[in-house]
């Protein structure tokens, strides 16, 4: 009888060991999965925080529709003009091409159909010579596309999205320059806004 009890105890002990190991393995796998998911969420979170907190990229890699969508998000109810990115700061490296987006919305009162709009981008930094060692004409010459445009037809209540692209040459001073976008509607001053362009080393 005693030998039978001993054998039963031994069998029960042996059967317990695999179940314990199996439970431990399941716990380890669950821990690994949780760690992997946590690290993935952390990486994604850091990426989005850096995008929101830092300087956003410009428009060079955006399609026209993507730019239009982004600008539409920035318009407030009464704003006639808006600048993308919302920080109004674009960093561009030497030998690179990039820039801001300009959104113009037709809020003309009492007008139906299309209104013809125009805009012009100029340097509005009075200390450009002291900060950067160049004049306004040199900085404006870096605008390769979209410095100005005329006869942009915009239906009442709708908006237009434009790209202003800079080509920064080698040797350009590493400084930040303020530009202003002046908009006219049918030849009359309509709205104005600004953005800053920071030149970085290549």
N, C-alpha and C positions, 0 to 999 in steps of 0.2 A: 504493500500500500504506500509505504514511504517512497519506494522507487518510482511508483506511478506519479505521485505528487511532484517528485523532482523532475521527471521528464516533462510533465505538463507545464511546470514553471519555466523550464528551459525553452520549450517550444514557444510559450507566450512571450518570453524575452526576445527570442530571435525574430518572431513576427513583428514585434514592436520596433525593432531597429530600422527595417526598410521604410516603414511608414514615417518614422521620424526623419530619415534622410530625405524622403520624398517631400515632406513638408518643408524641410529646410531649403531644398532646391527651389520649390515653388516660391518661397519667401524671397530667396535671392533673385530669381527672375523678376518678380514684382518690383523689387527694389531697383534693379537695373533699369526696368522700363520707366519707373518714376523719375529716376535720375536723368535718363535720356530726354524725356519729355520736359523736365524742368530746365535743363540746359538749352534745349531748343527754344522754349518760350523766353528764356532770358536773352538769348541772342537776338530773337525777333524784337523783343521789347527795347533792347539797347539800340537796335537799328532805327526803329521808329522815333525813339526819343532824340537820337542824334539828328535825325532829319528835321524834327520839329524845333529842336533847340538851336541847331546850328544854322549856318547860311545855306539856303537852298540853292540848287543848281538853276541855271537859266533855262532858255527855251530851245537851245540848239537841237536837243534830242527829242523834242515834243513834235508830234504831228500837228497839223492845223486844228484838227478836231480836239485833240488832247489839250492844246493851248486854250481853245475856246471854252472847254469844260472847266479848266482851272480858273480862267478869268471870270467865268460866270459865278463861281463860288465866292469871289472876292467883292463883287458888286453889292453895295448896300442899296436900300430902297431908293435913295435920292442921288446916288453918285453918278456923275456923268462920265467920269474917267477912272480907271483903276490900273495899277501896275502889278505885274506878276514878276517875281514872287512877292507875297504879301509883306515880306521884310523890307522890300524896296532896296535890297543890297544884293548885287551879283558879283561874285569873285571870278576873275578870268585870268588864267595863266598866260604868260608870254608865249607866243606862237600858237595860241588856241583861239577858237571862235566860239563866242557865246554872247548872251545878252538878256535883257528883260523882254516881257511881253506888255503890250499896251492895249487896253480895252477901252473903246469909246462907245457910249450908249446914247441913243437919240431920245432925249427927253424934252424936245422942243414942244412948247405949249401951242396948241391951236394949229399944229401942222399935221397934214395927212400925207401918206405916201412916203417917198424917200426924201431925205435931206442930204446934200453933199457936204461932207466933212473933209477937213485937211488937218495935218499936224506937222510939227517941226520939232526936232530934238536939238537942244543947244546946251552948252556948258553954262551952268549958273553958279560956279564956284569962284568967288572973287579972289580967293587966296591960292588959286591953282599955281601961279608962278612961284610963290613962296614955298608951297608944299611939295610941288612936283618938278619945278624947274622947267616947265613947258608952258606954252600959251594955250588959249582956248581952241584956236584953229588946229593945233597939232592933235589935241585930244578928240576933237570932232572928226578929224580925218581918219581916226581908227574905226569909225562907224562904216562898215562895208555894205550893209543892207538896212534899209528902213529908217534912214535919218529923217526923211520927210516923205509925205505922200499927199496927193491932192485928189479931189473928186471921188471920195470914198462914199458910195451910196449906202445909207443905212435907213431901213424902214423905221417908222415911228414905233418907239418902244423896244426896238431890237438893238443889237450891238455888233461891233466889229472887233476882231482881234488881230493885232499886228505884231510882227517880230522886229526887234531892233538888235541887229547882230554886229558885234565888235570883232575886229581882227587885231589882236594885240601883237605888235612887233617885238622882236628881240631888242633889248636895250631900253624898252619903255620903263619909265620910273615906277618903282614899287610904291604906289600911293593910292589914295581913294579920292575920286572926283565926283562931284555932284552934277547931274544933268537934269534939265527940265524939259517936260513935254508940253508944248503949247498947242491947243486944239482950237480950230475955228469951224463955225457952221455957216455955210453960205457967205464966207468972207468976213464974218463977225466973230470976235473973241467969244469962245464958248466955255472952255475949261482948261485947267492946268494942273499938273502934278509933277513929282520928281522921283528920281531913283539915284542910288549911289553905285558906282562901278569901282571895284577894287582890283588893281593889278597885282598879280602874284608872280613869283619867280617860276620859270618853266620847270 
